[in-house]
Amino acid sequence: MLQFLSLVIDASRKYYIFTGKRLSMSGKIRIAYFITSLEVGGSERQLVALAGGLPGERFETHIICLSGYGALENEARAAGAALYDLRYPRLRGAGSIRWRNVPSAACTLWRLVRLLHALRPDILHTMIPVCNVLGMAGGKLAGIRRIVCTKLALGAYRDKCRLLPYLEDIADPHYTLVHCKSRGILEDVAVREPIPRGRMRIVYNGLRTDKFQHTADAGSVRAGLGLRPDARVIGMVANLIPYKGHAEVVSAAKIIVDEFPDAVFIFVGRDDGIGAALREQADKLGIGRSVVFAGERRDVADLLGAMDLLVCASHEEGFSNVLLESMASGLPVVATRVGGNPEAVEDGVTGVLVEPRQPRQLADAIARMLRDQAMARRMGAKGRERVNELFSYESMIKGMLTFYDEVMKT
């Protein structure tokens, strides 16, 4: 019955949107979020968590997806958000605006303007670069007064194309406020983009820590992955994308397995095109049986509970949700010293930081953890304390409420 009512409500919204009639006002602060999709990813999961954490008596939430919904659709609906799909050709990551995409982008922009004109949000909150650009254009054309964006990651993507950075630079000066996920992101944006520091605010990601402290039996999880109960399990949770550093981890795995034959590396995440190359690399190094590709999973908390430590080898990283989840699970971490990672991981206390693209440094840090298990346990315990103190779900919601209160005063 509830599912049927949801479909009826969605159909009603689409009627209003495409006939141009405005929806009735609820008296609440209406926020429209604009993101590429609701596929499984750190940014998407944080958005769904935020939508569910805003006080229902004060806020009405809408999520506009540029190119389809995704695996988190049901969670977003359960969080109370209304969903809309602009049907732009499927994108991943930062998205893509190139000259050959201009006709599709123009049609999508028209649909966005119509939707925003119907919704009339008090705040339009965009995230992911392509959505930031289209959102600013659509918001201005629809007469939306308050437009904010989230800077989710470092700006290395700007070095790979010319049109998107140019459009971003046009949009940047017009945001009411800009939300940065970490100090590292803020500093990067301040150098790369025409946004004054005084218009940027930092609110860290947060998570419900109890979800990562009561997990399934580690032995059962390991058995389900075909791992021995006494294996030394080093995990990496990241979609298989080149900048996440999987290739360096495979190289480091060779060094580790030579010293610790019972070590197993498990890669958890969606294959975005490099899985075959990583398998071939592992086979050539003779460690194919020591590298497990678990694919995209929804039981990450259980998987973390079955690991001995976690590696984050990214070449660039805005602010890693997985680092927080790992520390909440009591795991020591080895992470690259990039972006917001040093803000999450206290080097030598909750984990070890290494330079990016350095397999030997990764291997040395991992070996140090495996040799000194007492030290690893201490780091894991300190990591759990750090997350509870600084990166809780409650802290994130409080920070975003302060952010929106400031926006509404403008």
C-alpha positions as CSV (number, residue, x, y, z in Angstrom):
1,M,0.0,0.0,0.0
2,L,2.8,2.4,0.9
3,Q,4.6,1.6,-2.3
4,F,1.4,2.3,-4.3
5,L,0.9,5.7,-2.5
6,S,4.5,6.6,-3.2
7,L,4.0,5.9,-7.0
8,V,0.8,8.0,-7.0
9,I,2.6,10.9,-5.3
10,D,5.5,10.7,-7.7
11,A,3.1,10.7,-10.7
12,S,1.3,13.8,-9.3
13,R,4.6,15.6,-8.9
14,K,5.6,14.8,-12.5
15,Y,2.2,16.1,-13.7
16,Y,2.8,19.4,-11.9
17,I,6.4,19.6,-13.1
18,F,5.7,19.1,-16.8
19,T,2.5,21.2,-16.9
20,G,4.4,24.1,-15.2
21,K,2.0,24.3,-12.2
22,R,3.7,25.1,-8.9
23,L,3.4,22.8,-6.0
24,S,1.8,24.0,-2.8
25,M,4.0,25.4,-0.1
26,S,4.3,23.4,3.2
27,G,5.6,26.2,5.4
28,K,8.9,24.3,5.9
29,I,12.3,25.2,4.5
30,R,12.3,23.5,1.1
31,I,15.8,22.2,0.0
32,A,16.4,20.7,-3.4
33,Y,19.6,18.7,-3.8
34,F,21.1,18.2,-7.2
35,I,23.4,15.3,-7.8
36,T,24.3,13.0,-10.7
37,S,22.7,9.9,-9.3
38,L,22.1,7.8,-6.2
39,E,24.5,5.0,-7.1
40,V,26.5,3.5,-4.2
41,G,29.3,6.0,-3.4
42,G,30.5,8.1,-0.5
43,S,28.9,11.3,-1.6
44,E,25.6,9.7,-2.4
45,R,25.5,7.9,0.9
46,Q,26.3,11.1,2.8
47,L,23.5,12.9,0.9
48,V,20.9,10.2,1.8
49,A,22.1,10.3,5.5
50,L,21.8,14.1,5.5
51,A,18.3,14.1,4.0
52,G,17.2,11.6,6.7
53,G,18.8,13.6,9.5
54,L,17.3,17.0,8.9
55,P,14.4,17.7,11.3
56,G,11.2,16.9,9.4
57,E,9.3,19.6,11.2
58,R,11.6,22.2,9.8
59,F,12.7,20.9,6.4
60,E,11.2,19.4,3.2
61,T,13.8,17.6,1.1
62,H,13.9,16.9,-2.6
63,I,16.6,15.1,-4.5
64,I,17.1,15.8,-8.2
65,C,19.2,13.2,-10.1
66,L,20.9,14.2,-13.3
67,S,21.1,10.8,-14.8
68,G,18.9,8.2,-13.1
69,Y,18.5,7.0,-9.5
70,G,20.6,4.0,-8.5
71,A,20.9,1.5,-5.7
72,L,20.3,4.1,-3.0
73,E,16.9,5.1,-4.3
74,N,14.8,3.2,-1.8
75,E,17.0,4.5,1.1
76,A,16.5,8.0,-0.1
77,R,12.7,7.6,-0.3
78,A,12.7,6.0,3.2
79,A,14.6,9.1,4.4
80,G,11.6,11.2,3.3
81,A,13.0,12.7,0.2
82,A,11.1,13.2,-3.0
83,L,13.1,12.1,-6.1
84,Y,13.2,13.4,-9.6
85,D,15.2,12.2,-12.7
86,L,16.3,14.6,-15.4
87,R,17.3,11.7,-17.7
88,Y,20.7,13.0,-18.9
89,P,22.9,10.3,-20.4
90,R,24.4,8.2,-17.6
91,L,27.4,9.8,-15.9
92,R,29.9,8.8,-13.3
93,G,32.1,10.8,-11.0
94,A,32.6,14.5,-11.9
95,G,30.4,14.0,-14.9
96,S,31.2,15.3,-18.4
97,I,30.4,18.5,-20.2
98,R,32.0,18.5,-23.7
99,W,31.1,20.2,-26.9
100,R,29.4,17.1,-28.2
101,N,27.2,17.0,-25.1
102,V,25.9,20.5,-25.5
103,P,22.5,19.6,-27.1
104,S,21.7,17.0,-24.4
105,A,22.9,19.4,-21.7
106,A,20.6,22.1,-23.1
107,C,17.6,19.8,-23.1
108,T,18.4,18.7,-19.6
109,L,18.8,22.3,-18.4
110,W,15.4,23.1,-19.8
111,R,13.9,20.2,-17.7
112,L,15.8,21.4,-14.7
113,V,14.4,25.0,-15.0
114,R,10.9,23.7,-15.3
115,L,11.3,21.5,-12.3
116,L,12.8,24.2,-10.1
117,H,10.1,26.7,-11.3
118,A,7.6,24.2,-10.0
119,L,9.3,23.3,-6.8
120,R,10.5,26.8,-5.8
121,P,13.0,25.6,-3.2
122,D,14.2,28.0,-0.6
123,I,17.7,26.5,-1.1
124,L,19.1,24.8,-4.1
125,H,22.1,22.7,-3.0
126,T,24.2,21.3,-5.8
127,M,27.1,18.8,-5.6
128,I,29.4,17.1,-8.1
129,P,31.0,19.6,-10.6
130,V,28.7,19.0,-13.6
131,C,25.6,19.5,-11.3
132,N,27.2,22.6,-9.8
133,V,27.4,24.2,-13.3
134,L,24.0,23.1,-14.6
135,G,22.5,23.8,-11.2
136,M,23.7,27.4,-11.1
137,A,22.4,28.0,-14.6
138,G,19.1,26.4,-13.9
139,G,18.7,28.0,-10.6
140,K,19.3,31.5,-11.9
141,L,16.9,31.0,-14.9
142,A,14.2,29.7,-12.5
143,G,14.7,32.7,-10.2
144,I,16.0,30.7,-7.2
145,R,17.5,33.2,-4.7
146,R,19.7,31.0,-2.6
147,I,22.1,28.6,-4.4
148,V,24.8,26.7,-2.6
149,C,27.2,24.0,-3.6
150,T,29.3,21.3,-2.0
151,K,32.9,20.9,-3.0
152,L,33.4,17.1,-2.5
153,A,36.9,16.5,-3.8
154,L,40.2,18.0,-4.8
155,G,40.2,19.8,-8.2
156,A,42.6,17.5,-10.2
157,Y,39.7,16.8,-12.6
158,R,40.1,20.4,-13.7
159,D,43.5,19.6,-15.2
160,K,41.9,17.0,-17.6
161,C,39.4,19.1,-19.5
162,R,39.0,22.7,-20.4
163,L,35.2,23.4,-20.8
164,L,34.1,22.2,-17.3
165,P,36.6,24.4,-15.3
166,Y,35.7,27.4,-17.5
167,L,32.0,27.0,-16.7
168,E,32.8,26.4,-13.0
169,D,34.7,29.7,-12.9
170,I,31.7,31.4,-14.3
171,A,29.3,29.8,-11.8
172,D,31.6,30.1,-8.7
173,P,31.1,33.8,-7.8
174,H,27.3,33.4,-7.6
175,Y,27.0,30.9,-4.8
176,T,25.5,32.2,-1.6
177,L,27.8,29.9,0.4
178,V,30.1,27.0,-0.5
179,H,30.3,23.8,1.7
180,C,33.7,22.1,1.8
181,K,34.0,18.6,3.1
182,S,37.5,19.3,4.6
183,R,40.2,21.9,5.1
184,G,42.2,20.2,2.4
185,I,39.3,20.8,-0.1
186,L,38.9,24.4,1.0
187,E,42.6,25.2,0.5
188,D,42.5,23.5,-2.9
189,V,39.4,25.5,-4.0
190,A,40.9,28.7,-2.8
191,V,43.9,28.2,-5.1
192,R,42.1,26.9,-8.1
193,E,38.7,28.7,-8.2
194,P,37.4,32.3,-7.9
195,I,35.6,31.7,-4.6
196,P,36.6,34.0,-1.6
197,R,37.6,32.1,1.5
198,G,35.0,34.1,3.5
199,R,32.2,32.4,1.5
200,M,33.4,28.8,2.2
201,R,32.4,26.8,5.3
202,I,33.8,23.4,6.4
203,V,31.4,20.7,7.6
204,Y,33.0,17.2,7.9
205,N,31.2,14.0,6.9
206,G,29.7,12.1,9.8
207,L,28.4,8.6,10.4
208,R,26.4,6.6,12.8
209,T,29.2,4.9,14.7
210,D,27.1,2.2,16.3
211,K,26.5,0.7,12.9
212,F,30.2,-0.2,12.7
213,Q,30.6,-1.5,16.3
214,H,28.1,-4.4,16.2
215,T,28.8,-6.4,13.1
216,A,28.4,-10.0,12.0
217,D,30.8,-12.7,13.2
218,A,34.1,-12.1,11.6
219,G,34.7,-15.9,11.1
220,S,31.4,-16.3,9.2
221,V,32.2,-13.3,7.0
222,R,35.7,-14.6,6.2
223,A,34.2,-18.0,5.4
224,G,31.8,-16.4,3.0
225,L,34.7,-14.8,1.1
226,G,36.6,-18.1,1.0
227,L,39.2,-16.9,3.5
228,R,40.9,-18.9,6.3
229,P,40.0,-17.8,9.8
230,D,43.6,-17.1,10.7
231,A,44.4,-15.1,7.5
232,R,45.9,-11.6,7.9
233,V,43.2,-9.6,6.0
234,I,44.2,-6.2,4.5
235,G,41.2,-4.4,3.1
236,M,40.6,-1.7,0.6
237,V,37.1,-0.3,0.1
238,A,36.9,1.9,-3.0
239,N,35.4,1.6,-6.5
240,L,37.9,0.4,-9.0
241,I,39.0,3.7,-10.4
242,P,42.6,4.6,-11.3
243,Y,43.1,7.5,-8.9
244,K,42.1,5.3,-5.9
245,G,45.5,3.6,-6.1
246,H,44.6,0.0,-6.4
247,A,47.6,-0.7,-8.7
248,E,50.0,0.6,-6.0
249,V,48.3,-1.7,-3.4
250,V,48.8,-4.7,-5.7
251,S,52.5,-3.9,-6.0
252,A,52.7,-3.5,-2.2
253,A,50.8,-6.8,-1.7
254,K,53.6,-8.6,-3.5
255,I,56.1,-7.3,-0.9
256,I,53.8,-8.2,2.0
257,V,52.9,-11.7,0.8
258,D,56.6,-12.5,0.4
259,E,57.0,-11.8,4.2
260,F,53.6,-12.9,5.4
261,P,52.3,-15.8,3.2
262,D,49.0,-15.9,5.1
263,A,48.2,-12.2,4.1
264,V,45.2,-11.6,1.9
265,F,44.2,-8.4,0.2
266,I,40.5,-7.9,-0.4
267,F,39.2,-5.2,-2.8
268,V,35.6,-4.1,-2.1
269,G,34.0,-1.8,-4.7
270,R,32.4,-1.5,-8.1
271,D,34.6,-2.2,-11.1
272,D,34.7,1.0,-13.1
273,G,37.0,-0.4,-15.8
274,I,40.3,-1.5,-14.3
275,G,39.4,-4.8,-12.7
276,A,40.8,-7.0,-15.5
277,A,44.1,-5.0,-15.4
278,L,44.4,-5.4,-11.7
279,R,43.8,-9.2,-11.9
280,E,46.4,-9.5,-14.6
281,Q,48.9,-7.4,-12.5
282,A,48.3,-9.7,-9.5
283,D,48.7,-12.9,-11.6
284,K,52.0,-11.6,-13.1
285,L,53.4,-10.9,-9.6
286,G,52.4,-14.5,-8.6
287,I,49.9,-13.3,-5.9
288,G,46.6,-13.9,-7.7
289,R,45.4,-16.2,-4.9
290,S,46.2,-13.5,-2.3
291,V,44.1,-10.8,-3.9
292,V,40.3,-11.1,-3.6
293,F,37.9,-9.0,-5.6
294,A,34.7,-8.8,-3.7
295,G,32.8,-6.4,-6.0
296,E,30.2,-3.9,-4.9
297,R,28.8,-4.8,-1.5
298,R,26.1,-3.5,0.8
299,D,27.5,-5.2,3.9
300,V,30.6,-3.0,4.3
301,A,30.3,-2.8,8.0
302,D,30.4,-6.6,8.3
303,L,33.4,-6.7,5.9
304,L,35.3,-4.1,7.9
305,G,34.7,-6.2,11.0
306,A,36.4,-9.1,9.4
307,M,39.6,-7.2,8.4
308,D,42.8,-6.6,10.3
309,L,43.5,-3.2,8.8
310,L,42.4,-0.9,6.0
311,V,44.4,0.8,3.3
312,C,43.4,4.0,1.5
313,A,45.9,4.6,-1.3
314,S,44.2,7.4,-3.2
315,H,46.2,9.8,-5.3
316,E,43.6,12.5,-4.4
317,E,40.9,12.4,-1.8
318,G,38.5,15.1,-0.6
319,F,37.4,13.5,2.6
320,S,37.2,9.7,2.8
321,N,34.0,8.2,4.3
322,V,35.7,4.8,4.4
323,L,38.5,6.0,6.7
324,L,35.8,7.1,9.2
325,E,34.0,3.8,8.8
326,S,37.2,1.9,9.4
327,M,38.2,3.8,12.4
328,A,34.6,3.4,13.8
329,S,35.1,-0.3,13.3
330,G,38.3,-0.2,15.5
331,L,40.6,-0.8,12.5
332,P,44.1,0.8,12.2
333,V,44.5,2.5,8.8
334,V,47.2,3.2,6.3
335,A,46.4,6.2,4.2
336,T,48.0,8.5,1.7
337,R,48.8,12.0,2.8
338,V,46.4,13.7,0.4
339,G,43.4,16.0,0.6
340,G,41.4,15.5,3.8
341,N,43.1,12.3,4.9
342,P,45.4,14.0,7.4
343,E,42.4,15.6,9.0
344,A,40.8,12.2,9.5
345,V,43.9,10.1,10.4
346,E,46.2,11.2,13.2
347,D,49.5,10.0,11.9
348,G,51.2,7.6,14.4
349,V,48.1,7.6,16.6
350,T,45.1,6.2,14.7
351,G,47.1,5.0,11.7
352,V,50.0,5.7,9.4
353,L,50.2,8.3,6.6
354,V,52.3,7.7,3.5
355,E,53.0,9.5,0.3
356,P,50.8,8.7,-2.7
357,R,52.0,6.5,-5.6
358,Q,54.6,4.9,-3.3
359,P,54.1,1.1,-3.1
360,R,57.2,0.6,-0.9
361,Q,56.0,3.1,1.7
362,L,52.6,1.4,1.7
363,A,54.2,-2.0,2.2
364,D,56.4,-0.8,5.0
365,A,53.5,0.7,6.8
366,I,51.3,-2.4,6.4
367,A,54.2,-4.6,7.5
368,R,54.7,-2.5,10.6
369,M,51.1,-3.1,11.6
370,L,51.3,-6.8,11.0
371,R,54.5,-7.2,13.0
372,D,53.2,-5.2,16.0
373,Q,49.6,-6.3,16.6
374,A,49.5,-4.6,20.0
375,M,50.3,-1.3,18.4
376,A,47.7,-1.9,15.7
377,R,45.1,-2.6,18.3
378,R,46.0,0.6,20.1
379,M,45.7,2.6,16.9
380,G,42.3,1.0,16.2
381,A,41.0,1.9,19.6
382,K,42.3,5.5,19.3
383,G,40.6,5.7,15.8
384,R,37.3,4.7,17.3
385,E,37.6,7.4,19.9
386,R,38.5,10.0,17.3
387,V,35.5,9.3,15.2
388,N,33.1,9.4,18.2
389,E,34.5,12.8,19.2
390,L,34.9,14.5,15.9
391,F,33.0,12.8,13.1
392,S,29.7,11.6,14.4
393,Y,26.5,11.7,12.5
394,E,25.1,14.1,15.0
395,S,28.1,16.5,14.5
396,M,27.5,16.5,10.8
397,I,23.8,17.2,11.0
398,K,24.5,20.0,13.5
399,G,27.1,21.5,11.2
400,M,24.8,21.4,8.2
401,L,21.9,23.0,10.2
402,T,24.2,25.8,11.1
403,F,25.2,26.1,7.4
404,Y,21.5,26.3,6.3
405,D,20.6,28.7,9.0
406,E,23.3,31.1,7.7
407,V,22.1,30.6,4.2
408,M,18.5,31.4,5.1
409,K,19.6,34.7,6.7
410,T,20.9,36.0,3.4
